[in-house]
Amino acid sequence: MPARRWLPPPLAERARAFVAGGLTPAEPRPAATVILLRDAGSGLEAYVLRRRSSMAFAAGMHAFPGGSVDSRDVADEGIAWSGLDPAGWAARLGTDEGSARGYVCAAVRETFEEAGVLLAEPNVAVDDPDWEADRQALVDRRLALSELFARRGLAIRSDLLVPWAHWITPRFEPRRYDTWFFAAALPEGQQARDVSGEADHADWIRPPAAVAAADSGEVAMLPPTRVVLEQLASYDSVGAVVEAAAGRAIETIMPGWVDDGEAVRALLPGDPGYPGDDRR
């Protein structure tokens, strides 16, 4: 098993405690992650953040912008849509309409909160002080996405989003998420910015280079991030990713693990022995 699959000691001990029967699995929280993509001279690039070492979840890990679905993301029935509507998204994600609206609205909101990029129709420049005040109000939960869009006369630009993967956090982890990963084209004229406060570094990187950095141990990544980047490494443009996503069959993945006595290693579907020590 590759060394990159080793769990950090705190997580390894928690996995062992879970197998020993001392822990009750937490309920996964709905979440959305956005793989922000752009075409560059060197090829396809993805926007990746390195989470601060002080973060409670995935500290020090490289990840894409994203976060939990807020209750207002689900309840915002009045928000305008451009592109596939919530009913269409419900069919695409295999869930109910409210949940689908929550996932997509959370994806749009988190992309704006963490990268300063707004997936909206019409496409607008969002780098002046007034927009920054609105972004911060979203972060602080003083403003709902639907309120912002209504006041600004905007609609969710859902045609820029395509579902790419669906992951659920392993059962031993204290914080668990039921996460849809969406690929999204960077809107023309907008720039991604490190504004989240949750990261200490952010950059555009070619997926093959990111995978090589993870394999060499230069950077740390959770399995979903690395797997997604490995999948994207075979595409040379945003258009190619969007085209592939249109007919892509998405299976839900929940990593397993195995304890060999010296280390605990993550297992993914297709690995020998999956799901390992978590037979349930």
C-alpha positions, -999 to 999 in steps of 0.1 A, spaced: 0 0 0 15 34 -9 29 55 19 6 83 9 -23 63 23 -9 62 58 -32 80 83 -16 106 106 -11 92 142 -42 109 157 -65 95 130 -48 61 132 -55 59 169 -91 69 164 -95 42 138 -82 17 162 -105 29 190 -134 27 166 -126 -9 157 -123 -17 194 -159 -6 199 -154 25 219 -167 51 194 -201 58 178 -200 70 142 -210 106 137 -238 114 112 -223 128 80 -231 164 73 -241 175 37 -212 194 21 -201 207 -13 -166 210 -28 -158 229 -60 -129 220 -83 -124 254 -99 -107 249 -133 -92 272 -159 -73 268 -192 -38 280 -191 -9 281 -215 5 249 -199 -28 231 -200 -57 225 -175 -52 240 -140 -71 235 -108 -73 259 -78 -61 243 -46 -59 256 -10 -37 245 18 -57 244 50 -42 261 80 -27 238 107 -51 252 132 -82 239 113 -103 213 131 -107 193 99 -80 183 74 -54 206 90 -24 212 68 -40 193 39 -43 206 3 -80 207 -8 -104 225 -30 -128 253 -18 -159 239 -1 -178 235 31 -210 224 48 -244 230 34 -261 257 54 -298 253 63 -305 284 43 -289 269 12 -317 242 14 -345 266 22 -337 293 -3 -366 284 -27 -369 319 -41 -334 322 -55 -332 326 -93 -316 299 -115 -298 301 -149 -293 266 -163 -304 233 -147 -330 240 -120 -332 223 -86 -356 196 -100 -330 188 -127 -302 187 -102 -323 164 -79 -325 139 -108 -288 143 -116 -276 138 -80 -302 112 -71 -317 131 -42 -347 152 -33 -351 188 -46 -343 205 -13 -311 186 -8 -300 192 -44 -307 230 -40 -286 229 -8 -256 212 -25 -256 236 -55 -262 267 -35 -235 257 -10 -211 251 -39 -218 286 -53 -216 303 -18 -184 285 -7 -167 293 -40 -174 330 -34 -165 328 3 -132 309 -1 -120 320 -36 -137 353 -43 -153 338 -75 -190 342 -81 -208 317 -103 -237 340 -112 -257 353 -142 -249 379 -153 -212 375 -149 -200 405 -128 -167 418 -114 -167 411 -76 -134 426 -65 -145 461 -53 -151 470 -16 -189 467 -18 -186 431 -30 -160 423 -4 -184 435 23 -211 412 9 -187 383 8 -177 388 44 -214 390 54 -219 356 38 -190 342 57 -203 356 90 -238 343 82 -253 378 84 -264 374 48 -280 345 29 -270 337 -6 -307 343 -17 -307 377 -2 -275 387 -19 -287 374 -53 -321 391 -49 -305 425 -41 -280 423 -68 -304 409 -95 -284 377 -100 -292 340 -107 -273 308 -99 -251 301 -129 -256 263 -126 -244 256 -162 -209 263 -150 -211 234 -125 -209 197 -133 -210 169 -107 -177 150 -107 -176 128 -75 -194 119 -43 -175 110 -12 -185 102 24 -160 105 52 -149 72 69 -170 61 99 -142 65 125 -136 102 119 -151 127 144 -162 151 117 -179 134 88 -192 148 55 -214 136 27 -198 156 0 -206 163 -37 -176 174 -57 -185 198 -86 -161 208 -113 -166 245 -123 -152 266 -151 -137 299 -139 -160 327 -152 -144 349 -178 -128 380 -163 -128 367 -127 -98 359 -106 -95 334 -78 -82 350 -46 -70 336 -13 -97 352 9 -110 323 29 -91 328 61 -90 290 64 -59 286 41 -23 297 45 -15 291 8 -35 289 -25 -25 285 -61 -34 272 -95 -17 239 -103 -17 214 -131 -33 181 -119 -3 159 -130 21 181 -110 -2 181 -80 -4 143 -80 34 140 -84 38 164 -54 15 142 -33 32 110 -43 66 124 -34 54 135 0 59 172 -8 23 180 0 -4 162 20 -38 155 6 -69 137 17 -78 107 -5 -107 125 -23 -85 154 -34 -57 132 -47 -81 108 -65 -99 137 -82 -67 153 -93 -55 120 -106 -87 117 -126 -83 152 -140 -47 146 -150 -58 129 -183 -77 160 -195 -61 189 -213 -89 215 -211 -119 227 -191 -141 218 -221 -128 182 -221 -137 179 -184 -172 193 -189 -178 169 -218 -166 139 -198 -188 149 -169 -219 149 -190 -219 111 -193 -200 102 -162 -215 76 -139 -208 87 -103 -205 61 -75 -205 70 -38 -171 63 -22 -165 58 15 -129 50 23 -121 20 45 -89 13 64 -66 -15 75 -44 -17 106 -12 -38 101 0 -32 137 26 -7 126 4 18 107 -32 24 96 -37 28 59 -67 41 40 -84 17 15 -104 27 -15 -128 6 -36 -108 -16 -58 -80 -20 -33 -73 -56 -21 -92 -62 12 -115 -31 9 -132 -20 32 -106 -35 55 -113 -33 93 -147 -16 89 -168 -45 77 -201 -26 82 
